[in-house]
Amino acid sequence: MARVPPRPGTDPLPLRGVRASFGYALAGLRLAWRNQRNFRLEVYIGLLALGLAVWLRVDLVPVLLLVALVLGLELGNTALEAVVDLASPNFHPLAKAAKDVAAAGVLVVSVIAVLIGLLLFVPPLLRALGL
Ligand SMILES: Nc1ncnc2c1ncn2[C@@H]1O[C@H](COP(=O)(O)OP(=O)(O)OP(=O)(O)O)[C@@H](O)[C@H]1O
């Protein structure tokens, strides 16, 4: 018999529903951390950028926004890959288009994040190194 998926959003006790929703979101984070090398790499790079920002006294707001943008998009990309694999386990040009375009989204945001990172970090880094 098919299992009915949980629907915490419809729980008659709202707090219990919200707690359950957080639990599922954390399960998603654990899954992405375990299975997605790119996600782990982006988390490490984000932590490095935050450490550098604290050291160089760079405004934390744009750094946090960029880290959130890249990680959020990577998680969305991972979710989309799972849905595509579910809907189209065999080769299909539309499955390819969906995955390639989602990956392009992560790439575009990542490249722009690196460029903004250079603008933010290079001047104070040069000053800190006395150059
Ligand atoms: N069902 C499919 N039909 C057609 N092409 C596919 C299909 N699944 C994957 N591909 C092609 O293979 C590429 C890699 O897909 P895959 O699901 O392995 O992502 P990935 O490279 O592992 O991404 P990530 O590293 O983010 O998990 C896709 O971008 C797409 O071009």
The ligand as a Gaussian input file, in Angstrom:
#p B3LYP/6-31G(d) Opt

LIG

0 1
 N       17.425000      12.101000     -17.172000
 C       18.320000      12.812000     -17.854000
 N       18.123000      13.061000     -19.169000
 C       19.010000      13.771000     -19.889000
 N       20.169000      14.282000     -19.397000
 C       20.430000      14.078000     -18.086000
 C       19.542000      13.334000     -17.256000
 N       20.077000      13.281000     -15.995000
 C       21.232000      13.971000     -16.065000
 N       21.457000      14.447000     -17.308000
 C       22.618000      15.250000     -17.779000
 O       23.709000      14.989000     -16.933000
 C       24.119000      16.175000     -16.265000
 C       24.551000      15.822000     -14.861000
 O       23.420000      15.382000     -14.152000
 P       23.487000      14.937000     -12.631000
 O       22.128000      14.637000     -12.143000
 O       24.489000      13.857000     -12.503000
 O       23.985000      16.233000     -11.959000
 P       25.398000      16.435000     -11.264000
 O       26.409000      16.786000     -12.306000
 O       25.623000      15.269000     -10.374000
 O       25.073000      17.714000     -10.476000
 P       25.446000      17.912000      -8.986000
 O       26.940000      17.785000      -8.937000
 O       24.913000      19.292000      -8.699000
 O       24.707000      16.824000      -8.261000
 C       22.910000      17.117000     -16.326000
 O       23.281000      18.495000     -16.244000
 C       22.325000      16.753000     -17.692000
 O       23.008000      17.410000     -18.741000

